[in-house]
Amino acid sequence: MTGAIVHVGITVRDMERALHFYRDILGLTFEGEMVMAGPETDTLFQEENVRVRVAYLNGGKNIHCPPVELLCFDHPAARPHRGSLTEVSIAEICFDTDDIDAAYHHLISCGTECLSPPQTFDLSDQGFGVSRAFYFRDPDGNVLEYIQSLSDESTV
């Protein structure tokens, strides 16, 4: 009954700032955008007079994942929330990279808040291989992750 993941949605407060981050800093490809409004949109979002700008970005050729959907509400205004890995919610979105140190230094040079430097995990005894990872935040505080597999075993 359930098929593939179609997209991963992230609510943002400023579409231009978010597009700059996801497109220009993370390197995702802008695919297009639309504006949603009307009775169906109100029903879908369970709010009145909703107007939301929705942009789609697709991962680079080395990222095999569904598109990222950015939602920027003109009405009602998005309520700020600083994501936390320990709160019940969608905790983070993880992107793979073939050079985690370069990704980390690139984000630092762009002023991105990184929650730690890259850390190495050897989970070979559990079937997940060796990888390096770190968490960082987008301009709205949403938690993201970069991971680099260092072995042939699958990294989740």
Secondary structure, DSSP 8 states (H G I E B T S, - for coil): -------EEEEES-HHHHHIIIIIIS--EEEEEEEEESHHHHHHHTSSS-EEEEEEEE--TT--S--EEEEEEEETT-------TTSSS---EEEE-S-HHHHHHHHHHTT--BSSS-EEEEEGGGT-EEEEEEEEE-TT--EEEEEEE-SSS---
